[in-house]
Amino acid sequence: MARTADDDELRIVIQRVARRIRNNRAQGDLGDSQLSVLFYLEARGPLTPTALAALEHVTPPSMNRTVNGLEEAGFVERERDTADARKVLVKLLPAASALLAETRRLRSAWFSDELASLTAAQRAALESALPALRKLAGA
């Protein structure tokens, strides 16, 4: 199937919406990858740096730098894996949980405000696009 100008516009608009959502965060000096790591740890529990690198599609040395920054900021700590003392797990600290809750609140508030500015027809159009967007998000 040939790509059209509408395809490019749709991609650009989706990227802009995603960027605007991501810009709503509790602490502005954390990067997207740092925040993403915190969200993974919240959802999955303690993980090895290697597992985090795989989830983020980065190299282990790059993930090590990310974890170092999060550790210095007081958001995570490393601990020995009780099942295998050769491994280190990265776990969330309470400050990270509070930061993630506030980030989620800010993002939800921004998105709700933006949705409220739409007409009923625009809102219905977005809702009808949900199945296609879900499919794209799962691809």
Phi and psi in degrees as GROMACS dihedral restraints (atoms count N, CA, C in turn):
[ dihedral_restraints ]
;  ai    aj    ak    al  type     phi  dphi    fc
    3     4     5     6     1   -74.2    20    10
    4     5     6     7     1   142.0    20    10
    6     7     8     9     1   -78.8    20    10
    7     8     9    10     1   141.1    20    10
    9    10    11    12     1  -118.7    20    10
   10    11    12    13     1   170.4    20    10
   12    13    14    15     1   -62.0    20    10
   13    14    15    16     1   -33.9    20    10
   15    16    17    18     1   -63.8    20    10
   16    17    18    19     1   -36.5    20    10
   18    19    20    21     1   -59.5    20    10
   19    20    21    22     1   -46.9    20    10
   21    22    23    24     1   -64.3    20    10
   22    23    24    25     1   -41.8    20    10
   24    25    26    27     1   -63.9    20    10
   25    26    27    28     1   -42.1    20    10
   27    28    29    30     1   -61.5    20    10
   28    29    30    31     1   -45.0    20    10
   30    31    32    33     1   -60.1    20    10
   31    32    33    34     1   -45.3    20    10
   33    34    35    36     1   -64.9    20    10
   34    35    36    37     1   -42.2    20    10
   36    37    38    39     1   -65.2    20    10
   37    38    39    40     1   -42.9    20    10
   39    40    41    42     1   -62.9    20    10
   40    41    42    43     1   -41.7    20    10
   42    43    44    45     1   -61.8    20    10
   43    44    45    46     1   -41.5    20    10
   45    46    47    48     1   -65.7    20    10
   46    47    48    49     1   -42.1    20    10
   48    49    50    51     1   -62.6    20    10
   49    50    51    52     1   -45.6    20    10
   51    52    53    54     1   -60.4    20    10
   52    53    54    55     1   -41.6    20    10
   54    55    56    57     1   -63.9    20    10
   55    56    57    58     1   -42.2    20    10
   57    58    59    60     1   -64.7    20    10
   58    59    60    61     1   -37.1    20    10
   60    61    62    63     1   -65.8    20    10
   61    62    63    64     1   -48.6    20    10
   63    64    65    66     1   -61.1    20    10
   64    65    66    67     1   -29.9    20    10
   66    67    68    69     1   -67.3    20    10
   67    68    69    70     1   -15.8    20    10
   69    70    71    72     1   -89.3    20    10
   70    71    72    73     1   102.2    20    10
   72    73    74    75     1  -146.6    20    10
   73    74    75    76     1   154.6    20    10
   75    76    77    78     1   -70.0    20    10
   76    77    78    79     1   -30.4    20    10
   78    79    80    81     1  -133.4    20    10
   79    80    81    82     1   112.5    20    10
   81    82    83    84     1   -69.4    20    10
   82    83    84    85     1   -18.3    20    10
   84    85    86    87     1   -88.5    20    10
   85    86    87    88     1    -1.4    20    10
   87    88    89    90     1   -83.3    20    10
   88    89    90    91     1   136.4    20    10
   90    91    92    93     1   -77.9    20    10
   91    92    93    94     1   166.4    20    10
   93    94    95    96     1   -58.1    20    10
   94    95    96    97     1   -43.0    20    10
   96    97    98    99     1   -68.3    20    10
   97    98    99   100     1   -36.4    20    10
   99   100   101   102     1   -63.7    20    10
  100   101   102   103     1   -45.2    20    10
  102   103   104   105     1   -65.5    20    10
  103   104   105   106     1   -38.9    20    10
  105   106   107   108     1   -61.5    20    10
  106   107   108   109     1   -42.0    20    10
  108   109   110   111     1   -60.3    20    10
  109   110   111   112     1   -43.3    20    10
  111   112   113   114     1   -62.5    20    10
  112   113   114   115     1   -41.8    20    10
  114   115   116   117     1   -63.9    20    10
  115   116   117   118     1   -40.0    20    10
  117   118   119   120     1   -61.1    20    10
  118   119   120   121     1   -45.6    20    10
  120   121   122   123     1   -64.4    20    10
  121   122   123   124     1   -36.4    20    10
  123   124   125   126     1   -64.6    20    10
  124   125   126   127     1   -42.8    20    10
  126   127   128   129     1   -76.4    20    10
  127   128   129   130     1   -35.5    20    10
  129   130   131   132     1  -111.8    20    10
  130   131   132   133     1    -8.7    20    10
  132   133   134   135     1    84.3    20    10
  133   134   135   136     1  -174.9    20    10
  135   136   137   138     1   -56.7    20    10
  136   137   138   139     1   138.0    20    10
  138   139   140   141     1  -135.7    20    10
  139   140   141   142     1   156.8    20    10
  141   142   143   144     1   -74.6    20    10
  142   143   144   145     1   155.0    20    10
  144   145   146   147     1   -57.4    20    10
  145   146   147   148     1   -34.2    20    10
  147   148   149   150     1   -64.3    20    10
  148   149   150   151     1   -42.5    20    10
  150   151   152   153     1   -65.1    20    10
  151   152   153   154     1   -40.5    20    10
  153   154   155   156     1   -63.2    20    10
  154   155   156   157     1   -40.7    20    10
  156   157   158   159     1   -61.0    20    10
  157   158   159   160     1   -41.3    20    10
  159   160   161   162     1   -65.5    20    10
  160   161   162   163     1   -41.9    20    10
  162   163   164   165     1   -64.3    20    10
  163   164   165   166     1   -36.8    20    10
  165   166   167   168     1   -89.4    20    10
  166   167   168   169     1    -5.0    20    10
  168   169   170   171     1    58.7    20    10
  169   170   171   172     1    46.5    20    10
  171   172   173   174     1  -128.8    20    10
  172   173   174   175     1   170.1    20    10
  174   175   176   177     1   -77.3    20    10
  175   176   177   178     1   154.4    20    10
  177   178   179   180     1   -56.2    20    10
  178   179   180   181     1   -40.9    20    10
  180   181   182   183     1   -61.5    20    10
  181   182   183   184     1   -37.7    20    10
  183   184   185   186     1   -64.3    20    10
  184   185   186   187     1   -42.6    20    10
  186   187   188   189     1   -65.6    20    10
  187   188   189   190     1   -35.9    20    10
  189   190   191   192     1   -60.3    20    10
  190   191   192   193     1   -41.3    20    10
  192   193   194   195     1   -64.1    20    10
  193   194   195   196     1   -40.4    20    10
  195   196   197   198     1   -62.7    20    10
  196   197   198   199     1   -47.3    20    10
  198   199   200   201     1   -64.8    20    10
  199   200   201   202     1   -39.0    20    10
  201   202   203   204     1   -57.7    20    10
  202   203   204   205     1   -44.9    20    10
  204   205   206   207     1   -63.4    20    10
  205   206   207   208     1   -41.4    20    10
  207   208   209   210     1   -67.5    20    10
  208   209   210   211     1   -35.5    20    10
  210   211   212   213     1   -68.1    20    10
  211   212   213   214     1   -44.1    20    10
  213   214   215   216     1   -62.5    20    10
  214   215   216   217     1   -32.3    20    10
  216   217   218   219     1   -80.4    20    10
  217   218   219   220     1    -7.2    20    10
  219   220   221   222     1    83.6    20    10
  220   221   222   223     1    23.0    20    10
  222   223   224   225     1   -99.2    20    10
  223   224   225   226     1   -24.6    20    10
  225   226   227   228     1  -138.9    20    10
  226   227   228   229     1   164.5    20    10
  228   229   230   231     1  -140.5    20    10
  229   230   231   232     1   154.1    20    10
  231   232   233   234     1   -95.9    20    10
  232   233   234   235     1   142.8    20    10
  234   235   236   237     1  -144.1    20    10
  235   236   237   238     1   153.4    20    10
  237   238   239   240     1   -67.9    20    10
  238   239   240   241     1   140.6    20    10
  240   241   242   243     1   -73.0    20    10
  241   242   243   244     1   122.4    20    10
  243   244   245   246     1   -66.4    20    10
  244   245   246   247     1   -25.1    20    10
  246   247   248   249     1   -80.9    20    10
  247   248   249   250     1   -26.2    20    10
  249   250   251   252     1  -151.2    20    10
  250   251   252   253     1    99.1    20    10
  252   253   254   255     1   -62.6    20    10
  253   254   255   256     1   -12.2    20    10
  255   256   257   258     1   -76.8    20    10
  256   257   258   259     1   -18.6    20    10
  258   259   260   261     1   -98.8    20    10
  259   260   261   262     1   152.4    20    10
  261   262   263   264     1  -115.9    20    10
  262   263   264   265     1   137.2    20    10
  264   265   266   267     1  -108.8    20    10
  265   266   267   268     1   146.2    20    10
  267   268   269   270     1  -103.4    20    10
  268   269   270   271     1   127.4    20    10
  270   271   272   273     1  -128.9    20    10
  271   272   273   274     1   151.1    20    10
  273   274   275   276     1   -71.4    20    10
  274   275   276   277     1   146.6    20    10
  276   277   278   279     1  -105.3    20    10
  277   278   279   280     1   162.1    20    10
  279   280   281   282     1   -54.3    20    10
  280   281   282   283     1   -34.0    20    10
  282   283   284   285     1   -60.9    20    10
  283   284   285   286     1   -36.1    20    10
  285   286   287   288     1   -69.5    20    10
  286   287   288   289     1   -40.3    20    10
  288   289   290   291     1   -60.7    20    10
  289   290   291   292     1   -41.6    20    10
  291   292   293   294     1   -65.8    20    10
  292   293   294   295     1   -42.1    20    10
  294   295   296   297     1   -62.5    20    10
  295   296   297   298     1   -42.2    20    10
  297   298   299   300     1   -67.1    20    10
  298   299   300   301     1   -40.0    20    10
  300   301   302   303     1   -62.8    20    10
  301   302   303   304     1   -42.8    20    10
  303   304   305   306     1   -69.1    20    10
  304   305   306   307     1   -38.7    20    10
  306   307   308   309     1   -62.3    20    10
  307   308   309   310     1   -44.6    20    10
  309   310   311   312     1   -61.4    20    10
  310   311   312   313     1   -42.0    20    10
  312   313   314   315     1   -63.2    20    10
  313   314   315   316     1   -45.9    20    10
  315   316   317   318     1   -62.5    20    10
  316   317   318   319     1   -42.5    20    10
  318   319   320   321     1   -66.3    20    10
  319   320   321   322     1   -43.0    20    10
  321   322   323   324     1   -64.3    20    10
  322   323   324   325     1   -41.6    20    10
  324   325   326   327     1   -64.1    20    10
  325   326   327   328     1   -45.5    20    10
  327   328   329   330     1   -60.2    20    10
  328   329   330   331     1   -47.2    20    10
  330   331   332   333     1   -65.2    20    10
  331   332   333   334     1   -41.8    20    10
  333   334   335   336     1   -61.2    20    10
  334   335   336   337     1   -42.4    20    10
  336   337   338   339     1   -62.3    20    10
  337   338   339   340     1   -42.2    20    10
  339   340   341   342     1   -66.5    20    10
  340   341   342   343     1   -42.2    20    10
  342   343   344   345     1   -63.0    20    10
  343   344   345   346     1   -36.8    20    10
  345   346   347   348     1   -65.6    20    10
  346   347   348   349     1   -21.7    20    10
  348   349   350   351     1   -82.1    20    10
  349   350   351   352     1    -7.7    20    10
  351   352   353   354     1   -84.8    20    10
  352   353   354   355     1   154.8    20    10
  354   355   356   357     1   -74.5    20    10
  355   356   357   358     1   166.2    20    10
  357   358   359   360     1   -60.5    20    10
  358   359   360   361     1   -38.7    20    10
  360   361   362   363     1   -66.9    20    10
  361   362   363   364     1   -41.3    20    10
  363   364   365   366     1   -64.7    20    10
  364   365   366   367     1   -41.8    20    10
  366   367   368   369     1   -62.8    20    10
  367   368   369   370     1   -43.8    20    10
  369   370   371   372     1   -62.9    20    10
  370   371   372   373     1   -37.4    20    10
  372   373   374   375     1   -64.3    20    10
  373   374   375   376     1   -42.2    20    10
  375   376   377   378     1   -63.4    20    10
  376   377   378   379     1   -44.3    20    10
  378   379   380   381     1   -63.4    20    10
  379   380   381   382     1   -35.9    20    10
  381   382   383   384     1   -71.3    20    10
  382   383   384   385     1   -23.0    20    10
  384   385   386   387     1   -83.3    20    10
  385   386   387   388     1    -7.9    20    10
  387   388   389   390     1   -54.1    20    10
  388   389   390   391     1   -47.0    20    10
  390   391   392   393     1   -58.2    20    10
  391   392   393   394     1   -41.9    20    10
  393   394   395   396     1   -68.2    20    10
  394   395   396   397     1   -41.1    20    10
  396   397   398   399     1   -65.7    20    10
  397   398   399   400     1   -39.1    20    10
  399   400   401   402     1   -59.5    20    10
  400   401   402   403     1   -42.9    20    10
  402   403   404   405     1   -63.5    20    10
  403   404   405   406     1   -44.8    20    10
  405   406   407   408     1   -62.2    20    10
  406   407   408   409     1   -41.6    20    10
  408   409   410   411     1   -66.3    20    10
  409   410   411   412     1   -29.1    20    10
  411   412   413   414     1   -87.6    20    10
  412   413   414   415     1    -7.6    20    10
